[in-house]
Amino acid sequence: MSLCLLDEENFHQCCQLLLQQSDELRDGWSWEPIQGTEEGYLRKTALRSVIIDASIKWDQEVSRSDSETHTSCDSGPDQQKQCALAAPSDADIIAGDIDENDEDDGVCAVSAGSSQVLQYEYHIVYSCSYSSPVLYFRACTLEGRSLSLEEVWSSVHPNFRLQLQHSPLNTITQQEHPLLGQPFFMLHPCRTEEFMRPVLQAAQDQHRTVNYILTWLSVVGPLVGLDIPLQYSVQLHHAAPSQTDTPDALLHSLSS
Amino acid sequence: MASDTSEAGTSAADLKLQFAPFSSALEAGFWHQLTQKKLNDYRLDESPKCIRGYYYNGDPVGLPTRLTLEFSAFDVDGPTPARCCPAIGTLYNTNTLDAFKTIDKKSLLEKEAKEIWDAIQSGAALKDQSILSRFILLTFADLKKYHFYYWFCFPALCFSEGIKIVQQPSVLEQVFSAKQIAALQEIYDGLCSKRETTAIPYFLLKYTDDTVQMAPLEDWDTFLTDTKKVTVGVYDPCTLSQHPGWPLRNLLVLLAYRWGSKVDTVEVLCFRDRTLQGSRSIQHSVVFQVKLPELSVNSACPKSVGWEKNPKGAMGPRMVNLSECMDPKRLAESSVDLNLKLMRWRLVPSLDLDKVVSTKCLLLGAGTLGCNVARTLMGWGVRHITFVDNAKISYSNPVRQPLYEFEDCLGGGKSKAMAAVDRLSKIFPGVNAEGHNMSIPMPGHPVNFSQATLSQAQRDVEQLEKLISEHDVVFLLMDTRESRWLPTVIAASKRKLVVNAALGFDTFVVMRHGLKKPSVSQTVSAAADSSPSCSSASSSSSTPASAETSVPGSSLFSNIPGHKLGCYFCNDVVAPGDSTRDRTLDQQCTVSRPGLAMIAGALAVEMMVSILQHTEGGYAVASSSDDRMNEPPTSLGLVPHQIRGFLSRFDNVLPASLAFDKCTACSPIVLDHYEREGFQFLSKVFNSSHSFLEDLTGLTLLHQETQAAEIWDMSDDESI
């Protein structure tokens, strides 16, 4: 087995280690088992406030596709139009019996701002075919509408977007979640071995232990807004000297 | 008047406490689960249901104060995410939009407020403090359109005079020393673990410079011996520095009701507990003091507020359209497209799918070939498919024609064209299919029995001309040779791409017809439509065309450009006529090995796709069998003129042939007569024997010459 691949047993051990650290750092990762199997995945949810870059795809896609499909009201002129068509007539009728003039002076004014809040859900799943972890994710608005692939692209930082789009094999695509069977977005794993190799090689040369999942996540996570606190690595290095005798199992070791 | 009140409002705001309202936050899974519940459990049951949400006090600055409902919201006894506080709500799911509109929101709110008030009075709210953060969710699920209407209400009881601020809000680290903060954090964690939970919504606090003590809210009487200074803690989901979140609101009512007579001023700690980049902090919690208003023990239920404003800031419901992610038809469409896009992903990155998907295909014949062609087109994501056939489905059809079933044969049989359309829509609702139950007039099949038959034939011709004009590719998939003549002529005249498939017993031919260059009349007529020299222009166009076809000699079978390629009739030296007699193999009909139609049908579509991928489309140079070793002209490979298959040998060859200047269908003289005389010319062809077309094109003369040559050959042989 190539030294840059991760077998399933090591995957589980790396996950356990990450979970321990996540608990200490209150980072929110949890292990979700699939009932009736040994399989499972790491899961984390996060909220992101995204400034929608109106100059790109998003708007074009929205206006090109059926304009009725998007209703989120604070992103783009098309959608405002949509709201103006759909909601207000209902709203006017329904609001009738609520006495708005009975003003509630106990409410502070909250400005919505120009950004949109998105709810993200990240899964780390093991791929047997690539012998590597794969990052699956999905996102929805506060109304519960899932984002389309185009919208997901537009929420990626422009710098990353260019980088990703110029390498077609290392990009965001829509796939069925291998364990849940629901549509998810994923970062394709074909390049994983390629970028993991130098890291693992260097670690081996310096006799350092590396949590494969953590290192990998720190590369792919930020592309889709998943930040990995530096604290993880600081902790790991503090712990490293005392763990030199740790069996290979616990930390992904290169000599295996 | 209006300005008066607004001024009074701003000056009062300095003194009165204001709360940040909850914003509702729904996960996609919530709507999926509501749909399931509505379909399987609730059905028409509109009675209120218990649901569960949660809120969190660890958000970074800038995020709205949220009450979140996940797919697990319907599992009221399920776990709450770590370090979040649960909130219990009442779901009113109406059956109609009208009920959603007309339901009495005010009384819903008052009912819920009354329950909170009763719980405060009875002391139940002290035991189960989640009662203080109850909510209402009113929904209507339009499961035809996948539109979800919803309106949240977070009921809050109000003091008529508001709540006076005694000491302005400040950040905890300005009030507490580092030591006190550390002690507070420790004792909070201690209380959490003691109560086997990870979040406590409300608590009591006592502190000195060195110590911090904490107790659950219900321990008020034992814990707070000195009521001069009372500090209450509230798990606060708000991130604003000057305002507390909603959960404090009903707590203050509870405090005022139970201890208002004893306590004058309350210190409030809005407990906020976030972890950023792995480091935890509660320093940003907010502390302030308010004067606790008085509420007499006998007072009636206070006024209540709480309906959420919509994104425009008005009192009204929200609507979310989830057809894109929930409508099975939409899902089918997007996964069909996704599946095709995967081809581009790695195998054929330069594949132009839009060109294929947007191609409008006319299928003449909805039998074995038509069914298989349609299915393969669907596989390629082609949306626009039109069938023409005049036959009904018979008992022998379904086993070979995959769009039909036994049921379709009953009662005399359904029309093939119509049944095919129905089936395509069932297979893939996103298809834009159309059926025409009509006959195609044929040479040698007279139409002049009566005025009625003649005018019917004229209507059929006009309809066929219209259909061919409206489509991009015409597939000839009929079971007779002569029925292909008329569409060949019309399509050649209109410069439409024709893909032709014909079956023998164990042989087949799949071919594209040569695509003539735009005629001079076609290019010029736009500019000089009414020019009297129009006919002379078209006749002059035929001269170079015939000159060109006579030029090639050496390059007879290689590198023939698309406009010089022959049609189905070019290789024949007889005109089409009544084909009751057997002719060559590929002219026979119906009796063929069953796999043949699938092979030929699939090849016909794949040939079309390859042609579309070529930059020159129908004008692409014909690939031949010899090109199999060369660099292919398109990302998908070769673009042959013909594929001739021999099932007995499991072999295909790729011949190419030139257009024949005496062709009975695509020769300039035939097209010229059709374009000038229209139906008058066509009816002559339908009504006459095949000698009419043979005389016209010069085939008769050719026959005579050939016979003479044969005689000459014979005599030559004899002489040896």
Interface residues (C-beta under 8 A of the other chain):
Chain A: L25 R26 D27 G28 L47 S49 E68 T69 H70 T71 S72 C73 D74 C83 A86 A87 P88 D90 A91 D92 I93 I94 A95 D97 I98 D99 E100 D102 D104 D105 G106 V107 C108 V110 A112 G113 S115 V117 Q119 E121 R138 C140 T141 L142 E143 G144 R145 S146 S148 P168 L169 T173 Q174 P183 D227 P229 L230 Q231 Y232 Q235
Chain B: G9 A12 K16 L17 Q18 F19 A20 P21 S23 S24 A25 L26 E27 A28 G29 F30 W31 G58 D59 G62 L63 P64 R66 A82 R83 L97 F100 K101 D104 K105 K106 F148 Y149 W151 A156 C158 G162 I163 L240 Q242 H243 R249 T275 Q277 G278 S279 R280 K303 V305 W307 N310 P311 K312 A314 M315 G316 P317 R318 M319 V320 N321 L322 S323 E324 C325 L338 W345 R346 P349
